[in-house]
Amino acid sequence: MQDFDRNVAAERRREERRKRARRKNLIILVETFIIFVLTIALILVSIGYFDLKNNTVPSDDTTSDVSGTASSDSTQSGSSDVANSSDAASSGPTDEQLAMMAEVDKWYLKLVNPDKSVSKDFISSVERSTIREKYTSGAESSKYLDKRIIEPFEQMCKAAADDGVTLISVSAYRSYNYQNTLYKNRVERCKREEGLDDEAAKKKAATIVAVPGTSEHHLGLAVDINSVETSFENTAAFRWLQKHAADYGFIMRYAEDKQAITKIIYEPWHYRYVGVEHAKAMGELGMCMEEYIDYLKSGGVKK
Ligand SMILES: [Zn+2]
C-alpha cells in the first residue's frame, strides 16, 4: 500500500512537471510570436511603408505587380518623387521646387523652337506695341514687340547709348506670313548657291531661318540687334550685350556651343526676353533655354 501511495505521488509530480513544461512552451511560443510581429512592423516602418507624416498607407493603384510587393513599390515612390531634395522625409516637391516648376508656364518663358511651334492664331493674337523709332532700323519688321517688353528693351538701348554704344532692332515681331516668306527665300537660296535638292535645301534652310510657326520672333519676345552677321560678335555692341543684356532680362538665345540642343546656328545678334531673374540664372548655370526649362521642370536638377 505504501508503494502504491509512492507511485501515485510520483505520478502527480510527473504530471506537475509536464504541466509546467507545457506552460513554459506556450509562453515561449507567445513571446516568439510577439517578437515576430514587432520585427515585421519595424521593417515596414523602416522601409517607409507607412507614410507616418500623412498617416496613410499607400494604395496599390499605380503598381502593376500583385499585392505583396508593396515594400519595393513604396521605396521607389519615396525616392523618385523628390528630386534633389535635402529633406529626406519629404514625400513631394518643396515649395521652392513647386515655384520653379510653375515658372515654366509664364509668358516670358514660353518656349518656341524647331520642335515646338506656335499656332497662326497665337501669333496674330500677340499684343504688340511700337518700339521708339530711334531704337529700330525703320523697317516694318523691326518695329513691334510684345507690349510687355517694350520698356525693358528701350531701357537697355538707352543704357547702351549712355555708354556710347548704339543698339537698334533690325528684326522684331514677325507674322506667320512674313516668316514664311523669309523661309521660302532661304530655301531657294540654298538650292541656288549650294545646288541642293528641295528636301536638302529645306533641311539646311531650317537651321538658318526658322520654319514658319517655330520662330521666336512670332512671340514678340525676340529681337535681332544691329545686324544679322556673325561678325556682329566683334562689335562693341556685342560686348556690351554680353555684359549687360541679362540686367534687362535678355539672353543671347543661340550660343555657339549649344547648337546641338537649340538646332539653330550661332546667332550673336538674336536676343530673347526671359525676365531678369531667369536671364541671370541661365548665365550663371551656363544653360541655353531648352536646358533651363528642363532644369525648372525637374525642380532644379542639373543634368
Ligand atoms: Zn532672330
Residues whose N, C-alpha, C, O or C-beta is under 5 A from the ligand:
A	BS01	ZN	D224 H270
